[in-house]
Amino acid sequence: MTIPSSRLILQRQQFSQSHLGRRVSYVLKRSLSSAPATSESSEATSVVVDFPTRHSWKQTPRVCSDVQELKESTASILEQPLGSLYVSNASDSFKDSTSSIENQRNEVYEIADATIQQVEYLMRGHASFVEGSIYDRKGSTGSSLSGPEHLEQMQLLLQKMQHEGNLYMRLREEHLKLAEEETEEEDGEKVAESEESPDMDFAPPGATITMYDAVLDSMAVQSERREDPLVFFETSLQALQAFELDADFLMTEEDKRKKQYFQQRDTYTLATPVTYNAALRGISDHTDFSNPEHRDNALNASFHLYNHM
């Protein structure tokens, strides 16, 4: 009996996903050639199998386009008492005295990740109704809110996540101080104080670079409401402070010596071009340059961001 030979054919196939972009998919085809014609039992077969080549995190981020879902889910997040989104579940992560700082950070992000993804999903949804934003879906209709009102919802969501993250860091610091005092009482001597405050070990978990970028970009492109130029600078600085804290925490000593911040691989706080460009554009477009004081403030802020970039 003759054994059929196998032949693998990798065929690239493109298909339309949405107006946000196209995704490349591959179809793996396995063709089994038939045995010689003299064999009556042999027959050609062809099996087509979808073969994903990209992990889900590389796909186009999901956007909440359902107006009702956007409204209800946003209200649900904003109405939650402070600490109830994930901090109450994450507080045990720093109570284990044997746990390293890195483990504590990883654990709190594992617990907070579902909330973070939901808020990013909602913020992209609000941004899709802001004309000209990076998430703008041309023709998005059905919302009773204006562009500035959607932006306000985004800012409230960002503040909510900032407060949640700050609460976690405050509780963590209080616990570490209490544990230190108990150690002093047991040992009968004062433990040397750390040069760095416990809450500065890493950036507060909650507000991510995706959230900051969505707010900065939407502020920069919307023309219905003028923003104080310093708001762009302050919002960008908040994002960059989180980036620097985590970069310093995650980078090696060699990276720090060379100031190679691009080695920071944490996607939660890793600064992007939007972090700088949206802030610079907003400062430029929303500044009254006829006012010398406003002009000087805008130039100082812009040079600071450009230098950091």
Secondary structure, 3 states (H helix, E strand, C coil): CCCCCEEEEEEEEEEEEECCEEEEEEEEEEEECCCCCCCCCCCCEEEEEEECCCCHHHCCCCCCCCHHHHHHHHHHHHHCCCCCCCHHHHHHHHCCCCCCHHHHHHHHHHHHHHHHHHHHHHHHHHHCCCCCCCCCCCCCCCCCCCHHHHHHHHHHHHHHHHHHHHHHHHHHHHHHHHHHHHHHHHHCCCCCCCCCCHHHCCCCCCCCHHHHHHHHHHHHHCCCCCCCHHHHHHHHHHHHHHHHHHHHHHCCHHHHHHCCHHHCCCCCCCCCHHHHHHHHHHHHHCCCCCCHHHHHHHHHHHHHHHHHC
